Amino acid sequence: MIINLTQHDININGVIIPPSGGVARCSEGSTRAGTIEGFPVATKTFSDTIGLPEPQASVYYIVSTLVRLANQHRTDILSPDLPIRDDNGCVCGCQILIRNKGNGKFTSEK
């Protein structure tokens, strides 16, 4: 089972996975870091992930790339990759889902 924890339909080569209603996010904060050539600059930090359920056997979660990268230890989370663009250049889908490396080869059987 794949559960979409984003706010958007995920279109993978024409197959739509609708949002589940839950959203996984990273808490963020920013600190003013001064200016560069007169432009304001800040640093941004990301901390706790909220809205991401604990791993379950045979359940995979689609999340943003940021959430996936903030949770490198999790191999049950996926994010869209290799965007598909429409005639106007807007992203309208993806070709694959990407996951964290984990240990060894990935299969859908656990």
Phi, psi and omega in degrees: 000137177244127181245126181272110179259033172248175178270002189237152167301139174253117181257110179250100181052041176092352176264122184264129172248109184286160176299145180276342186109333174267151179226126174269133181219159171257136173293145181222155176216156178224151180228130178298129185244012178108211181223155172232118182050040176088353180266135179293141180229141177227162170254147181237136176238147177240136183233232188309141172268131177243149176082010179255111181296161174295153178302144176227147179303131175063022177241131179236145183242130172272127181224173175293160177300321180300313179297317180299313182292332178284350182231056184303334181285348184264123177258003179262006179247143186230153172221152181297146178211164184054077185298147171255131182247148176277184182298339179267001180087003180277141178292127180235002179177187178220163180268328183215166167255143181244148180229168175288150188299310182061210182250119171076196186276144181270135169224162180282346177272136178249000000 
